[in-house]
């Protein structure tokens, strides 16, 4: 039972709902009827609202649509008595975030942001970024097998390019340090103070490549207030064994150290079909991470945080599997191998002046390396594999930030951001040939190698943002950011070879540089295909280029406090994603080759007007957003709603293509225009004295407005899968205008409920259920779907690039004894063991549908202990 009472005076209680009831009665009755509650007045003093709300989404929607918010706001302004229902003295806890680069509460932050503490992440079994899908509105994550990398999309905006040449469209930050490579998002999420997911363009404060949004992770800091720690062990099916531990130790009154570590291992989930080469199954997990952090505070106005973290991934990686038979089995000739490591240094120094102004330095250094191999054909009749023989990435960040105190009428912030990265890549692919020895050893297979010895980026930015408090209820904010980016590729070459052999260490024997083959192992190197001699390798493309871009972006926002518990805002923002280098997009030499010819190629690579440039133009957007954040019913109901519209110009789209010479490339192009409109809802409701209901929902209308391109996945067969998409005037082009963006379902939602059950012993049982749903999801801009497949009309080609609507159920039950610091939990995720596609795999040769998959049914137990 929920009882609503408001202000009192000398005459006694004067319930809000009694007097204005006639004015808002119709709206209130609609609200009650939709939510499944029963409403009646009692003694003309208050209203009883009985019956558990069986339709919470209808309740949230009705609050917006029936115009009840102003009435509720007036009720919140009244001096309320202690709630006289079962949920008396319960309030939804306050969560602090740094989405504005100031510490604010989640409800007071005028942005679309979802935040979690470590406890909530644990309850949702979030170990890596992938696990956030289904609990954050508009967030979709696909796992790329070849790069073993999560591809993050927010509101339909992301990037499927995981190479050193591309950038994610969702920026990933750990303790304020930016990660430019998608692989950085693979890191384990352990021992955190919190995680924040900002949705929509965040160009002013976060800058680089945040057109889709931002993911902020805040690691747990060393503290001076005492020794404390925790440990956790998880055991599950697929022989899963996971361990996490953390220990905080103050060493003096001014210096503290914190150490944390995590490990997660499990067997692969893709079974070998008969005749396959044996080894570790694809889909196995072998993750480990360790972090040591320090905190030093020699005076009240200065503090210094420093951390070192190592992350290792030695799992086999993912592999696409074919549909038709068992979706989690495959023919394998080349077992997966992966050795990926990241070493990170992060630091922050804060100094507060007597005036209240605070100066901060945020610095970071990242060094990563990767060696990997994977099967590319899933067949015993063809042999093809690819791998990263040597891939390294080094990045440095410096950021200076100056801001005044939080309590000022005019709050301002200025900053300078510097970021530089260098990449070295040696990536090889063996393509299928016609001659085989025993069906495995390549004899005359085409081999391609991609050598980028010096590819890099230098980015400099200046930014400023301020908020002016017009009065107690109104605030006006504005901000600007100027960014200049310089990219380069020096000596980058795509090289093709007609005949290669494999060495036992799975790395091809190749020449050590791009200019010569000193041992003459491959018969010398021809400058292009037209000058190649029998047995020679040749340069298929020259990637030398050095483009530059600069852009000024900005934002304006107006906020209004409807009451002390309800805030509304409207904002306008522009965003910018830097251009990228195009592998294989460069001009190719066709005649006699000398230094002058090379100089001409490089000039063409950098000539935007020539149409042969080796880079893709920047992506820009402008977004309008309206939001409401409120607490209702004595802070037992929290509701956030966001309505937005974003227009993109030159949206960067990436997909796989096999060139006429057989080279396998990730090609990028600019879609002319795209528009995304949507509504997002988030809610939490305290049910009685022991229950909590949480929900999130997203409605998206995300389409390409103008997009003429080639079919990059099926080449000549593309029009068979897209018979209605041809452009009569340009036979080589397809018109994807009006198609839906990838990984942008029209509707997705999540609903979870947990309930604490007190036992006679004083212990607590907490069952928890989470149901997530998604409408159909597309994996390719072509939106082939149920279009006929021509002469390749395979039984499973109808859904060649999409996942139909699906739902997924997760369950858990935890036990916490009274007056103890340990807990035990049993869990089962994907209860029905649904086969849910997460992305479309690459297609090599015949256009046979193949897919990456979300995790199958997993279950296990988890034991946690803490001390202080």
FIBA-781234 format. One record per residue (C-alpha): x, y, z. Coordinates in Angstrom, 2 decimals, m for minus. Layout:
    east   north      up
       X       Y       Z
...
***
This chain:
    east   north      up
    0.00    0.00    0.00
    1.28    3.46   m0.90
   m0.07    6.45    1.06
    0.39    9.99   m0.25
    0.33   12.83    2.32
    1.56   16.40    2.04
    1.80   19.53    4.13
    0.29   20.14    7.57
   m0.87   23.29    9.37
   m2.73   24.21   12.58
   m5.89   22.57   11.28
   m4.10   19.27   10.87
   m3.05   17.30    7.82
   m4.02   18.84    4.49
   m3.39   16.17    1.87
   m2.40   17.50   m1.52
   m4.52   15.02   m3.41
   m7.82   16.01   m1.65
   m8.22   19.58   m2.89
   m6.75   19.44   m6.41
   m8.24   16.01   m7.03
  m11.14   17.45   m9.04
   m8.73   19.27  m11.32
   m6.48   16.35  m12.16
   m8.87   13.50  m11.47
   m9.14   12.35  m15.06
   m5.40   12.29  m15.54
   m4.87   10.48  m12.26
   m7.48    7.86  m13.11
   m5.73    7.23  m16.44
   m2.44    6.83  m14.63
   m3.90    4.39  m12.12
   m5.79    2.38  m14.74
   m2.70    1.98  m16.91
   m0.43    0.97  m14.06
   m2.79   m1.61  m12.53
   m3.26    0.21   m9.19
   m6.52    0.85   m7.31
   m7.10    4.35   m5.94
   m9.49    5.51   m3.19
   m9.78    8.32   m0.65
   m9.90    7.57    3.02
  m11.44   10.00    5.54
  m10.77   12.90    3.16
   m7.23   13.01    4.47
   m5.20   10.93    2.04
   m5.38    8.55   m0.86
   m4.54    4.87   m0.71
   m2.97    3.35   m3.79
   m3.17   m0.42   m3.55
   m2.00   m3.30   m5.67
    1.52   m3.84   m7.04
    2.04   m2.05  m10.39
    2.11   m4.84  m12.94
    2.82   m2.52  m15.87
    5.64   m0.18  m14.86
    6.42    0.92  m18.41
    2.85    2.11  m18.77
    3.23    4.01  m15.50
    6.40    5.76  m16.69
    4.88    6.62  m20.05
    1.67    7.90  m18.53
    3.61   10.27  m16.31
    4.88   11.92  m19.48
    1.76   11.72  m21.64
   m1.05   12.58  m19.24
    0.48   15.84  m18.09
    0.69   14.65  m14.47
    4.28   15.81  m13.98
    3.43   19.37  m12.88
    1.04   18.02  m10.25
    3.62   15.56   m9.02
    6.21   18.31   m8.94
    3.95   20.42   m6.71
    3.53   17.44   m4.43
    7.30   17.02   m4.19
    7.68   20.67   m3.20
    5.37   20.21   m0.23
    6.70   19.32    3.19
    6.06   15.60    3.15
    5.53   13.39    6.16
    7.16   10.01    6.51
    5.59    7.67    4.00
    3.06    5.45    5.75
    3.40    2.44    3.50
    5.47   m0.68    3.43
    8.40    1.17    1.88
    8.68    3.76    4.69
   12.20    5.18    5.17
   13.40    3.68    1.89
   14.92    5.93   m0.75
   16.82    5.23   m3.94
   20.47    5.82   m3.22
   22.24    8.84   m4.64
   24.86    8.06   m7.32
   27.60   10.55   m8.16
   29.04   10.87  m11.67
   31.69   12.96  m13.45
   29.98   13.20  m16.83
   30.42   16.99  m16.79
   34.00   16.68  m15.45
   32.61   17.85  m12.14
   31.21   15.61   m9.42
   27.41   15.80   m9.63
   24.59   13.47   m8.70
   23.14   11.35  m11.46
   19.75   13.05  m11.16
   21.27   16.54  m11.35
   23.38   15.79  m14.43
   21.75   17.28  m17.58
   22.92   14.49  m19.87
   21.70   11.08  m20.97
   23.99    9.01  m18.77
   23.68    5.59  m17.12
   25.89    4.91  m14.11
   26.76    1.83  m12.05
   28.84    1.16   m8.98
   30.84   m2.05   m8.58
   28.05   m3.71   m6.59
   25.53   m3.17   m9.39
   28.03   m4.34  m11.98
   28.53   m7.54   m9.98
   24.79   m8.12   m9.68
   24.51   m7.90  m13.46
   27.60  m10.11  m13.98
   29.47   m7.38  m15.84
   33.09   m8.41  m16.33
   33.80   m6.73  m19.66
   32.18   m4.01  m21.70
   30.21   m6.59  m23.71
   28.19   m7.47  m20.60
   26.61   m3.99  m20.41
   24.41   m4.72  m23.42
   20.83   m5.15  m22.30
   21.06   m2.91  m19.24
   21.96    0.42  m20.91
   19.45    2.06  m23.29
   20.49    2.18  m26.96
   23.75    0.29  m26.30
   24.66   m2.55  m28.67
   27.97   m4.43  m28.66
   29.23   m6.87  m31.28
   32.31   m9.03  m30.84
   34.77   m9.09  m33.72
   36.49  m12.45  m33.98
   39.43  m11.54  m36.16
   40.57   m8.74  m33.87
   39.06  m10.16  m30.66
   37.61   m6.72  m30.06
   34.26   m5.34  m28.88
   32.57   m3.01  m31.36
   30.49   m0.52  m29.38
   27.43    1.22  m30.83
   25.26    3.79  m29.04
   22.08    5.00  m30.73
   23.22    3.23  m33.91
   26.57    5.03  m34.05
   29.80    3.04  m33.81
   32.55    1.59  m35.95
   33.30   m1.91  m37.16
   36.88   m0.94  m38.06
   39.12   m2.39  m35.35
   42.40   m1.83  m37.19
   45.09    0.74  m36.51
   43.65    2.90  m39.29
   40.18    3.35  m37.81
   38.74    4.96  m34.71
   35.76    3.93  m32.60
   32.84    6.37  m32.58
   32.24    5.73  m28.87
   35.14    7.11  m26.83
   36.55    4.88  m24.09
   38.18    6.48  m21.03
   39.73    4.93  m17.92
   40.39    7.42  m15.11
   40.21   10.23  m17.65
   42.74    8.67  m20.04
   41.50    8.16  m23.60
   41.94    4.84  m25.42
   42.17    5.38  m29.18
   42.09    1.71  m30.18
   39.00   m0.47  m29.95
   41.10   m3.17  m28.28
   41.41   m0.93  m25.22
   37.74   m1.62  m24.48
   38.62   m5.30  m23.98
   40.09   m4.60  m20.55
   38.53   m6.27  m17.54
   36.11   m4.17  m15.49
   37.27   m4.99  m11.97
   37.69   m3.09   m8.69
   35.86   m0.01   m9.93
   34.37    2.98   m8.17
   31.92    3.27  m11.01
   31.15    3.08  m14.72
   29.36    5.75  m16.73
   27.89    5.45  m20.22
   27.12    8.81  m21.82
   24.76    8.56  m24.78
   24.85   10.94  m27.71
   27.58   13.31  m28.97
   29.98   14.51  m26.25
   32.26   16.64  m28.38
   32.94   19.60  m26.07
   34.39   18.06  m22.92
   35.47   14.64  m24.19
   36.42   15.59  m27.72
   38.03   12.83  m29.71
   35.64   10.55  m31.55
   32.72   10.79  m29.14
   30.02   11.21  m31.79
   28.16    8.16  m30.47
   28.90    8.65  m26.80
   31.46    7.99  m24.08
   32.26    5.13  m21.72
   33.96    6.30  m18.52
   35.48    3.78  m16.11
   36.70    4.96  m12.71
   39.00    2.53  m10.95
   38.88    2.24   m7.16
   41.40    4.66   m5.65
   43.75    4.04   m2.78
   42.28    5.58    0.38
   43.70    6.91    3.63
   40.78    5.87    5.87
   41.84    2.33    6.73
   42.75   m1.17    5.64
   40.04   m2.96    3.67
   39.77   m5.55    0.97
   37.67   m8.11   m0.81
   38.01  m11.36   m2.72
   35.74  m13.32   m5.01
   35.75  m16.75   m6.64
   33.42  m17.85   m9.46
   33.01  m21.39  m10.80
   30.79  m22.25  m13.74
   30.10  m24.40  m16.77
   32.54  m24.49  m19.67
   35.06  m25.09  m16.89
   34.95  m21.43  m15.90
   37.28  m20.36  m13.09
   37.39  m16.68  m12.15
   39.12  m14.93   m9.25
   39.16  m11.27   m8.19
   40.77   m9.60   m5.18
   41.63   m6.11   m3.93
   43.46   m4.73   m0.89
   43.69   m1.12    0.32
   46.55   m0.20    2.68
   47.29    3.25    4.14
   51.03    3.42    4.75
   50.95    6.80    6.48
   48.58    9.66    7.11
   49.32   11.03    3.65
   50.09    7.97    1.49
   48.06    4.86    0.59
   48.46    1.91   m1.78
   45.83   m0.28   m3.37
   46.46   m3.52   m5.27
   43.88   m5.42   m7.27
   43.93   m8.40   m9.60
   41.50  m10.46  m11.65
   41.59  m13.64  m13.70
   38.90  m15.33  m15.79
   39.31  m18.59  m17.70
   36.86  m20.86  m19.51
   36.76  m23.40  m22.31
   35.67  m22.52  m25.82
   32.06  m22.75  m26.92
   32.54  m23.68  m30.60
   32.77  m27.45  m31.12
   35.01  m29.00  m33.76
   33.23  m30.86  m36.56
   34.74  m34.20  m37.69
   38.02  m33.84  m39.55
   38.99  m30.55  m37.94
   42.46  m29.80  m36.61
   42.41  m30.23  m32.86
   43.39  m27.52  m30.43
   41.75  m25.09  m28.04
   38.18  m24.38  m29.07
   37.24  m20.99  m30.41
   35.43  m18.80  m27.91
   37.66  m19.71  m24.97
   38.48  m17.12  m22.32
   41.89  m16.55  m20.75
   41.98  m13.07  m19.24
   44.20  m11.68  m16.51
   44.76   m8.20  m15.12
   46.59   m6.58  m12.23
   46.66   m3.00  m11.01
   48.60   m1.11   m8.37
   47.54    2.43   m7.50
   48.78    5.01   m5.04
   47.29    8.11   m3.47
   49.40   10.88   m1.96
   47.98   13.94   m0.18
   50.76   15.99    1.43
   48.35   18.88    2.12
   44.62   19.52    2.08
   44.82   21.38   m1.22
   46.88   18.92   m3.24
   46.57   15.22   m4.09
   48.25   12.87   m6.53
   46.89    9.61   m7.90
   49.03    7.18   m9.86
   48.35    3.69  m11.21
   49.97    0.98  m13.30
   47.84   m1.73  m14.91
   48.63   m4.81  m16.97
   46.01   m6.67  m18.98
   46.52   m9.94  m20.87
   44.17  m11.79  m23.20
   45.28  m15.23  m24.36
   41.89  m16.60  m25.33
   41.38  m18.19  m28.72
   39.14  m15.41  m29.97
   35.80  m15.77  m31.70
   35.04  m17.40  m35.03
   31.95  m16.96  m37.21
   29.98  m20.16  m37.70
   27.60  m21.20  m40.45
   23.87  m21.50  m39.97
   21.90  m24.59  m40.85
   23.31  m27.29  m38.55
   24.61  m26.63  m35.08
   25.18  m22.89  m34.80
   28.05  m23.38  m32.36
   30.19  m25.83  m34.32
   32.57  m25.44  m37.23
   35.14  m27.12  m39.41
   38.52  m25.79  m38.32
   41.89  m26.13  m40.01
   43.65  m23.44  m38.02
   42.95  m23.38  m34.25
   42.76  m19.89  m32.80
   45.74  m18.24  m31.16
   45.86  m14.86  m29.45
   48.39  m13.07  m27.26
   47.25   m9.53  m26.53
   48.78   m7.35  m23.82
   48.20   m3.80  m22.62
   50.42   m1.91  m20.18
   48.97    1.35  m18.91
   50.22    4.19  m16.73
   47.68    6.75  m15.53
   48.10    9.73  m13.25
   46.18   12.75  m12.01
   47.38   15.70   m9.92
   44.90   18.17   m8.40
   45.89   21.49   m6.84
   43.33   23.82   m5.23
   44.14   27.51   m4.86
   42.87   29.61   m1.96
   40.40   31.22   m4.36
   38.74   27.84   m4.89
   40.09   27.43   m8.42
   41.38   23.91   m9.07
   44.14   23.00  m11.54
   44.44   19.40  m12.69
   46.85   17.42  m14.82
   45.67   14.11  m16.31
   48.35   12.03  m17.99
   48.49    8.58  m19.49
   50.72    6.19  m21.39
   49.58    2.99  m23.10
   51.67    0.31  m24.77
   49.94   m2.67  m26.36
   51.03   m5.58  m28.54
   49.21   m8.43  m30.22
   49.99  m11.65  m32.06
   47.03  m13.65  m33.35
   45.96  m16.34  m35.82
   42.50  m17.55  m36.80
   40.78  m19.74  m39.36
   38.96  m17.84  m42.10
   37.07  m20.46  m44.15
   35.41  m22.87  m41.66
   35.88  m25.55  m44.30
   37.96  m28.68  m44.94
   38.05  m28.16  m48.71
   39.60  m24.70  m48.64
   42.45  m23.37  m46.60
   42.63  m19.77  m45.47
   43.92  m18.15  m42.34
   44.92  m14.71  m41.18
   46.87  m13.26  m38.34
   48.61  m10.34  m36.75
   52.30  m11.25  m36.94
   53.31   m8.06  m35.16
   50.88   m5.34  m34.14
   51.94   m2.69  m31.63
   50.36    0.51  m30.41
   51.83    3.27  m28.28
   49.92    6.33  m27.07
   50.61    9.33  m24.84
   48.06   11.77  m23.39
   48.51   15.06  m21.57
   45.56   17.12  m20.39
   45.55   20.35  m18.40
   42.32   21.49  m16.82
   41.40   24.61  m14.85
   38.02   25.14  m13.18
   36.50   27.21  m10.41
   34.63   25.99   m7.34
   31.35   24.13   m7.75
   29.27   26.54   m5.68
   29.84   29.68   m7.77
   27.02   31.35   m9.67
   29.17   31.16  m12.80
   30.94   27.83  m13.07
   33.64   27.68  m15.73
   36.19   25.22  m17.01
   38.98   25.49  m19.58
   41.37   22.82  m20.78
   44.05   21.70  m23.20
   44.21   18.15  m24.57
   47.22   16.54  m26.28
   47.20   13.03  m27.70
   49.74   11.19  m29.84
   49.83    7.59  m30.98
   52.13    5.46  m33.10
   51.19    2.13  m34.64
   53.21   m0.61  m36.28
   51.32   m3.35  m38.10
   52.36   m6.53  m39.87
   49.22   m8.43  m40.78
   49.12  m11.50  m43.06
   46.38  m13.44  m44.83
   46.67  m16.67  m46.80
   43.85  m16.90  m49.35
   42.41  m20.13  m50.79
   44.14  m21.64  m53.80
   43.30  m24.52  m56.10
   46.19  m26.87  m55.28
   46.43  m28.53  m51.89
   48.66  m31.12  m50.29
   46.47  m33.28  m48.08
   43.86  m30.54  m47.99
   45.83  m28.45  m45.49
   49.20  m27.25  m46.67
   48.94  m24.32  m49.06
   50.77  m24.90  m52.30
   49.93  m22.08  m54.67
   47.80  m19.96  m52.43
   47.63  m16.21  m52.85
   49.13  m14.44  m49.88
   48.67  m10.82  m48.88
   50.60   m8.91  m46.27
   49.77   m5.48  m44.89
   52.79   m3.58  m43.63
   52.34   m0.27  m41.84
   55.70    0.47  m40.16
   54.81    4.04  m39.16
   51.18    5.02  m38.93
   50.20    7.63  m36.38
   48.08   10.47  m35.11
   48.70   13.79  m33.38
   45.71   15.60  m31.88
   45.59   18.95  m30.08
   42.46   20.50  m28.58
   41.41   23.54  m26.59
   38.05   23.53  m24.84
   35.96   25.74  m22.56
   32.57   25.30  m20.95
   30.60   27.34  m18.45
   27.31   27.20  m16.59
   25.55   30.32  m15.31
   22.88   30.05  m12.59
   20.25   32.54  m13.73
   18.38   31.99  m10.45
   17.64   29.11   m8.11
   15.75   27.18  m10.81
   17.28   28.10  m14.18
   20.78   27.43  m15.52
   22.36   28.19  m18.89
   25.43   26.35  m20.20
   27.61   26.83  m23.28
   30.86   25.35  m24.51
   33.32   25.29  m27.41
   36.13   22.98  m28.48
   38.73   23.46  m31.20
   40.44   20.32  m32.48
   43.31   19.87  m34.92
   44.22   16.35  m36.02
   47.20   15.22  m38.06
   47.44   11.66  m39.39
   50.19    9.96  m41.31
   51.20    6.72  m42.94
   54.87    6.52  m43.88
   55.95    3.56  m45.94
   52.67    1.66  m45.65
   52.32   m1.05  m48.29
   49.75   m3.69  m49.20
   51.68   m6.54  m50.84
   50.43   m9.55  m52.77
   52.34  m12.80  m53.33
   51.36  m15.74  m55.54
   53.12  m18.54  m53.63
   54.07  m18.74  m49.95
   54.81  m21.36  m47.33
   53.89  m21.34  m43.67
   56.48  m21.55  m40.90
   55.91  m23.58  m37.76
   55.47  m20.50  m35.59
   52.49  m19.52  m37.75
   54.24  m16.41  m39.04
   55.04  m16.15  m42.72
   58.64  m15.84  m43.81
   58.73  m12.34  m45.24
   61.27   m9.69  m45.98
   62.06   m7.34  m43.07
   61.06   m4.10  m44.75
   58.82   m2.73  m47.43
   61.50   m1.85  m49.93
   63.35   m5.08  m50.65
   63.58   m8.82  m50.14
   67.29   m9.16  m49.25
   67.26  m12.97  m49.06
   65.35  m13.20  m52.33
   62.94  m15.57  m50.59
   60.04  m14.38  m52.68
   61.84  m13.66  m55.91
   62.16   m9.93  m55.38
   59.44   m7.32  m55.08
   57.76   m5.75  m58.09
   56.52   m2.15  m57.76
   53.08   m3.10  m59.15
   51.15   m6.00  m60.62
   51.81   m4.93  m64.21
   55.59   m5.26  m63.82
   55.55   m8.51  m61.86
   57.75  m11.42  m62.95
   56.83  m15.09  m62.40
   57.06  m15.92  m58.70
   57.42  m12.29  m57.66
   55.47  m10.45  m54.99
   54.20   m7.02  m55.91
   53.04   m3.84  m54.20
   49.27   m3.73  m54.56
   48.90   m0.25  m53.08
   50.97    2.52  m51.54
   49.37    4.03  m48.46
   51.66    7.02  m47.87
   49.53    9.98  m46.84
   49.50   12.81  m44.30
   46.07   14.49  m44.10
   45.11   17.16  m41.57
   41.74   18.30  m40.28
   40.53   20.92  m37.84
   37.08   21.68  m36.48
   35.32   23.83  m33.89
   32.38   22.20  m32.15
   30.08   23.50  m29.47
   27.07   23.05  m27.25
   24.33   25.10  m25.59
   21.99   23.87  m22.86
   19.17   25.23  m20.72
   18.18   23.55  m17.45
   15.12   24.09  m15.27
   14.28   22.68  m11.85
   10.57   21.97  m11.93
   10.86   21.10   m8.25
   13.55   20.04   m5.83
   13.20   16.50   m7.21
   12.51   17.08  m10.91
   14.90   18.61  m13.42
   14.30   19.23  m17.13
   16.76   20.29  m19.82
   17.14   20.98  m23.50
   20.42   21.04  m25.41
   21.96   21.53  m28.83
   25.40   20.16  m29.68
   27.66   19.57  m32.65
   30.19   16.76  m32.97
   33.22   15.81  m35.03
   34.95   12.51  m35.70
   38.34   12.76  m37.32
   38.97   11.41  m40.79
   40.81    8.11  m41.14
   43.37    6.56  m43.45
   42.01    4.23  m46.09
   43.82    0.90  m46.46
   44.05    0.05  m50.12
   42.30    3.23  m51.10
   45.44    4.76  m52.53
   46.39    5.28  m56.13
   48.09    2.27  m57.72
   51.01    2.54  m60.13
   50.42    1.08  m63.60
   53.60    1.76  m65.52
   57.37    2.11  m65.21
   58.22    2.75  m61.59
   60.78    5.17  m60.20
   61.01    7.82  m57.49
   59.03   10.27  m59.60
   56.24    7.72  m59.98
   56.19    7.14  m56.21
   56.07   10.89  m55.58
   53.11   11.16  m57.95
   51.28    8.39  m56.09
   51.85   10.06  m52.73
   50.64   13.39  m54.12
   47.46   11.72  m55.37
   46.97   10.05  m52.01
   46.84   13.48  m50.39
   44.78   15.23  m53.06
   41.18   15.38  m51.95
   40.08   16.84  m55.28
   41.66   14.00  m57.26
   39.27   11.39  m55.91
   42.16    8.98  m55.35
   43.07   10.10  m51.85
   44.01    7.45  m49.31
   41.77    8.69  m46.53
   38.12    9.11  m45.58
   36.60   12.46  m44.70
   35.61   13.39  m41.13
   32.17   12.63  m39.76
   30.08   15.49  m38.36
   26.77   15.70  m36.53
   24.35   18.04  m34.84
   22.01   16.90  m32.09
   18.98   18.26  m30.24
   18.05   16.63  m26.95
   15.33   17.12  m24.33
   15.44   15.34  m21.02
   13.66   14.93  m17.70
   15.09   13.45  m14.51
   12.89   13.08  m11.47
   12.24   11.41   m8.15
    8.64   10.71   m7.16
    6.63    9.17   m4.31
    9.02   10.10   m1.50
   12.02    9.20   m3.64
   10.88    5.61   m4.10
   10.48    6.08   m7.87
   13.25    7.40  m10.09
   12.45    8.15  m13.73
   14.70    9.52  m16.47
   13.46   10.24  m20.01
   15.37   11.52  m23.05
   14.01   12.59  m26.43
   16.60   13.28  m29.14
   17.23   13.87  m32.83
   20.69   13.66  m34.41
   21.68   14.39  m38.00
   24.95   13.04  m39.40
   26.87   14.26  m42.40
   29.51   12.01  m44.00
   28.80    9.22  m41.52
   31.80    6.85  m41.66
   30.80    3.32  m42.64
   33.19    0.36  m42.62
   32.79   m3.05  m44.22
   34.84   m5.86  m45.69
   35.75   m6.04  m49.37
   37.87   m8.33  m51.53
   39.58   m6.37  m54.32
   40.02   m7.48  m57.90
   43.55   m8.67  m57.08
   42.33  m10.75  m54.12
   43.36   m8.40  m51.32
   41.07   m8.55  m48.30
   40.49   m5.08  m46.88
   38.37   m3.19  m44.41
   37.18   m0.36  m46.61
   35.68    2.83  m45.28
   33.35    5.22  m46.99
   31.21    8.21  m46.09
   27.45    7.75  m46.15
   26.02   11.01  m47.42
   23.57   11.66  m44.59
   21.87    9.81  m41.76
   19.25   10.78  m39.18
   18.57    9.18  m35.81
   15.50   10.00  m33.74
   14.72    8.31  m30.47
   13.26    8.09  m26.99
   15.04    6.54  m24.00
   13.60    5.68  m20.59
   15.27    4.55  m17.38
   13.47    3.83  m14.14
   13.90    2.38  m10.68
   11.08    1.72   m8.22
   11.29    0.53   m4.62
    8.53   m2.04   m4.18
    7.39   m2.35   m0.59
   10.10   m2.74    2.01
   12.17   m5.41    0.24
   11.75   m5.22   m3.54
   13.26   m3.17   m6.33
   12.15   m2.94   m9.94
   14.49   m1.54  m12.62
   13.82   m0.89  m16.27
   15.33    0.66  m19.35
   13.88    1.10  m22.82
   14.91    2.61  m26.12
   12.93    3.48  m29.25
   15.08    4.32  m32.30
   14.37    5.46  m35.83
   17.86    5.33  m37.39
   18.14    5.48  m41.19
   20.51    6.47  m43.96
   19.07    9.50  m45.74
   21.56    9.41  m48.62
   23.94    6.51  m49.21
   25.21    5.38  m52.64
   27.89    2.70  m52.44
   29.07   m0.64  m53.77
   28.16   m3.97  m52.21
   31.34   m4.51  m50.24
   30.51   m7.92  m48.83
   29.37   m9.98  m51.82
   30.88   m8.14  m54.77
   29.28   m9.23  m58.03
   26.68  m11.23  m56.12
   25.59   m8.14  m54.24
   22.75   m7.28  m56.59
   21.42  m10.81  m56.31
   20.88  m10.09  m52.66
   19.78   m6.53  m53.42
   17.81   m6.67  m56.68
   15.87   m3.50  m55.92
   18.86   m1.42  m54.82
   20.59   m0.93  m58.17
   21.18    2.52  m59.63
   20.32    2.45  m63.33
   22.53    5.39  m64.24
   25.53    3.94  m62.37
   25.51    0.14  m62.69
   28.29   m0.39  m60.16
   26.45    1.41  m57.38
   23.69    0.40  m55.00
   21.35    2.84  m53.28
   21.04    2.12  m49.57
   19.16    5.35  m48.85
   16.30    4.67  m46.48
   17.95    1.57  m45.04
   18.34    1.19  m41.29
   21.64    1.73  m39.53
   23.45   m1.33  m38.23
   23.04   m2.40  m34.61
   20.16    0.02  m34.04
   17.01   m1.95  m33.13
   13.77   m0.02  m33.30
   12.86   m1.14  m29.79
   14.89   m2.65  m26.98
   14.11   m2.93  m23.28
   15.26   m4.52  m20.06
   13.22   m5.25  m16.93
   14.69   m6.63  m13.71
   13.29   m7.33  m10.27
   14.99   m8.34   m7.04
   13.47   m9.10   m3.66
   15.07   m9.54   m0.26
   13.63  m12.38    1.83
   14.49  m12.38    5.52
   15.08  m15.79    7.09
   14.50  m16.71   10.73
   18.24  m16.90   11.26
   18.54  m13.26   10.25
   20.15  m14.16    6.94
   18.84  m12.79    3.65
   17.94  m14.51    0.40
   17.78  m12.30   m2.67
   16.30  m13.77   m5.88
   16.82  m11.65   m8.97
   15.46  m11.89  m12.51
   16.29   m9.83  m15.59
   14.43  m10.03  m18.88
   15.82   m8.23  m21.93
   14.20   m7.83  m25.34
   15.30   m6.49  m28.71
   13.50   m6.08  m31.99
   15.31   m7.12  m35.17
   18.90   m5.92  m35.60
   20.74   m5.35  m38.88
   24.46   m6.08  m39.30
   25.06   m4.51  m42.71
   23.90   m1.25  m44.35
   22.55   m3.31  m47.27
   19.67   m4.60  m45.11
   19.44   m7.73  m47.30
   17.20   m9.63  m44.92
   14.35  m11.37  m46.70
   15.26  m10.16  m50.18
   15.64  m13.07  m52.62
   19.14  m14.48  m53.00
   19.04  m15.23  m56.72
   20.75  m18.44  m57.76
   22.32  m18.64  m54.30
   18.91  m19.01  m52.70
   20.15  m20.99  m49.72
   17.57  m22.06  m47.10
   19.10  m19.76  m44.50
   19.84  m16.76  m46.74
   16.62  m14.99  m45.77
   18.27  m13.55  m42.66
   21.68  m13.17  m44.17
   22.51   m9.94  m42.32
   20.10   m9.63  m39.42
   19.02  m11.06  m36.08
   15.28  m11.40  m35.65
   13.57  m10.09  m32.52
   14.61  m11.99  m29.41
   14.35  m12.03  m25.63
   16.75  m13.33  m22.99
   16.25  m14.23  m19.33
   18.90  m14.19  m16.57
   18.29  m15.49  m13.03
   20.27  m15.44   m9.80
   19.82  m16.23   m6.10
   22.16  m14.87   m3.43
   22.52  m15.70    0.26
   23.92  m13.26    2.84
   24.22  m14.41    6.47
   23.53  m12.00    9.30
   26.49  m10.10   10.75
   28.89  m11.64    8.26
   31.09  m10.25    5.50
   30.53  m12.95    2.93
   27.86  m13.91    0.41
   27.12  m16.80   m1.93
   25.31  m16.54   m5.25
   24.05  m19.04   m7.83
   23.28  m17.73  m11.31
   22.16  m18.79  m14.76
   22.34  m16.48  m17.76
   20.52  m16.96  m21.08
   18.26  m19.46  m19.36
   16.65  m20.78  m22.55
   20.05  m21.11  m24.29
   18.97  m18.92  m27.19
   21.28  m18.71  m30.21
   21.49  m14.94  m30.61
   23.58  m13.40  m33.39
   25.78  m10.49  m32.39
   27.24   m9.71  m35.82
   27.60  m10.99  m39.35
   30.92  m12.71  m40.04
   33.07  m11.89  m42.99
   32.37  m13.77  m46.18
   35.26  m15.10  m48.26
   34.39  m16.68  m51.58
   30.79  m17.85  m51.86
   28.25  m15.64  m50.05
   27.35  m18.15  m47.38
   25.75  m16.58  m44.28
   27.88  m16.84  m41.15
   27.62  m15.11  m37.82
   29.19  m14.21  m34.52
   27.09  m15.18  m31.51
   26.28  m13.93  m28.05
   27.18  m16.20  m25.15
   25.22  m19.45  m24.79
   23.61  m20.51  m21.52
   26.10  m20.14  m18.68
   25.63  m20.94  m15.02
   27.70  m21.15  m11.88
   28.25  m20.05   m8.30
   30.08  m17.06   m6.90
   31.54  m16.60   m3.41
   32.48  m13.13   m2.15
   34.14  m12.03    1.08
   35.15   m8.58    2.27
   36.83   m7.12    5.34
   37.70   m3.75    6.85
***
